[in-house]
Amino acid sequence: MAFLSTLNIIGSGMTAEQVRLDVISENVTNINTTRTEGGGPYRRKVTVFMAESDKNAFRRAMSRAALRGRTVSNRRAGPVAGGVRVDEIIEDEAENPFVYDPTHPDADENGYVQLPNVTLVKEVTDAMAASQAYSADVTAFNTFKQVVSSALQISV
């Protein structure tokens, strides 16, 4: 059923943005972490999304619309549903800054401490963007519910 693919697309967006918010939360939580199991300070993580869609879905839809009313097969050649998924979570390769603090337990012999490459302003900005994208998915879901509800009322 076509409406289930719509739910899958909306759900994939909500899931991806939730993972993005989780990664951002981990970054903020570790903003002062100077020790990790791998050694050295914490490294900022970034979520990489990948579109999940049929590349030719738009082209097929346009062809069907252009051929409407003619005697041509209107079959789909595969799933048209799309969405997004988290492809990977990678470490940001930006340099970790050094700060002079000879009293810090992780300071080197010159008194410098290597801090995580996490910037609070960047993380808050990313969190706001992820939150807005999540909200847009919720709005799409609510609109979809209204459309389905109206369709059910028409058929009754």
N, C-alpha and C positions, 0 to 999 in steps of 0.2 A: 504494500500500500504506500502511495506516494507521501501521505502525511507522516508516516513513520520515519521516512528519510529526513523530513524537516526537523523532527524531534532529535534525530541522531546528530544533525548538523549543529543545532543549538546546544545540545548536550556536550558535544565535543568542544565547542568554544568555552562553555562554562568550566569544563574539566581542565582544559589547557590553562585558562586564566587562574584557576585555583592553584594549580601546580606553580605557576609563575609567582603568585602571591606567597606561596610556601617558601620558594627559593629566596625571594626578597626578604621574608621574615628571618630566614637563616642568616642572610648577609647582615642584617641589622643586629641580630643577636650576637654575631661574632665580630662586631665592629672594633672591639678592643682585644681580640684574641691574638696573642703573640706566640702561642705554642700550639702545634697540631701534631697528630700522630706521625705524619710524614716529615715533620721537622719544619721549622720556620713558622712564619705567621699565617693566619688564615688567608685564603685567596677568594676573592669575590666570585660568585657563580652567576651564570647567565643562562636563561632558558631559551632554547632555540626551537621555534615552531616550524612545522612543515604542513603545507596545504595538502589535504586529502581530497582530491576531486578527479573527475574524469575530464581530461584536457579537452576532449571534443564535445562535451555536453552542451556547451553554448552553441557551437556550430551545428550540432544535430537539431537543437531546439529551433534555431533560425531556419534550417532547411525544412523542418516539419511545418513551421508557420508559413513559409513561402509556398509550400506545396499543398497547403490545406485545400481540400475540396477536389483534388485530383486523385486519380486512382493509382496511388503509390503506397507501398507498405509503410505503415507508421510505427514499425517496431523499433524498440530501443536496442542498441547493440551492446548494452551493458548497464551497470548501475550509474545513475546520474548524480546520486547523492555525493556530497562533498563534506567538508568540515576542516578541522585542524587537529593536529596532534603534536605532542611534545616530542621532537625528534631526538634531542639530547640536552643535557645540562652540562655546560662547559665552564672551565675556569677562565676568568678574565685575565688576559696576559699583560695587563697594565702593571707597571712597576710598583712594588710596595715601597711606600715612603719611609725614610729614616727620620727619626726625631731624637734630638739630644736630650737624654734623661739618664744621667749616670746612676741615679738611685733605683732605677727599674731593675728587677732581677734578671731580665733578658738582655740587658745592655751589653754591648761588646766592650772590648778593652779600651776603646776611645769614648765610651759613654753613649753610643748611639743604639737606639732600639728600632728594629724594623717592624713597622705596623702593617695591618691588613690594608689592602688596596680598596677598601670600602669607603665610599663617600655618602654620608647621610643624606645630603641634598639629592643626589642621584637616585638613591634607593627610595626616598619618599616620592620623587617624581615618577619613578617606575611603578610604585605601588598605586599612585593615583591613576595612572594610565591603565593598569591592570584592573583596578576597581571600576573604572568607567567602562571598559570593555565587558567586564562581567555584568555590569548593570544593563548594558545594551543587549546582552544575551537574555537577561531576565525579561526585559521589555519585549524582545522578540518572542519569547516563550509565552508571555501573557497575551500578546496579540494573537498568537497562534491558538491559544485556548479560546479566545473570544470568537475567532473565525470558525473553529470546530463546533463550539457551542451554538453559534448562529446556524451553521449548516444542519446540526441535529434538530433544531427547532423548525427549520424549513421542511425537513423530511417527515416530521411527525404530523 
